[in-house]
Amino acid sequence: MPDTTPTAPDHVPGRPPAVTTLLVVVGLEALALVVTTVVLLVESIVAPSSSIASAIALTLLCAVAALWLVSLVVGLRNRHAWVRAGILVWQVMQGALAIGAFQGVFRVAWVGWVLLVPALLGLTLVLSRAVTGWLVPRDARDDRP
């Protein structure tokens, strides 16, 4: 007698915890940059600086970086492989800023730690096997033995 039991659909793996953690880390970094952009914008309106050009440039650079990070979060959520390089570059740049916060005349150690810890966590996660495997393009996943 043939088996008439309905078969379960193919196993569709969910998002690994490493990817969820990376989404949270990069999302918090993006949120911090959005807040910083708004603060810089309000500050340049309320209390104009001695160099208006520098204030505008800093605000625009911060806004561009915030848009970049938001696009990385959206791309990671939508499982686009191109976000891996962008996240890697951002974490390296954030780590360089953290090292700068530990040195020099105006060093503030807690700012360095606030920048360094998420950068190291993000680097570790984006290079992990779980995230890399999850971001492999769909057609390449189908070709695996």
Secondary structure, DSSP 4 states (H G I P E B T S, - for coil): ----PPPPPPP-----HHHHHHHHHHHHHHHHHHHHHHHHHHHHHHS--S-HHHHHHHHHHHHHHHHHHHHHHHHHHTT-TTHHHHHHHHHHHHHHHHHHHHSSTT--HHHHHHHHHHHHHHHHHHTSHHHHHHTS-HHHHHT--
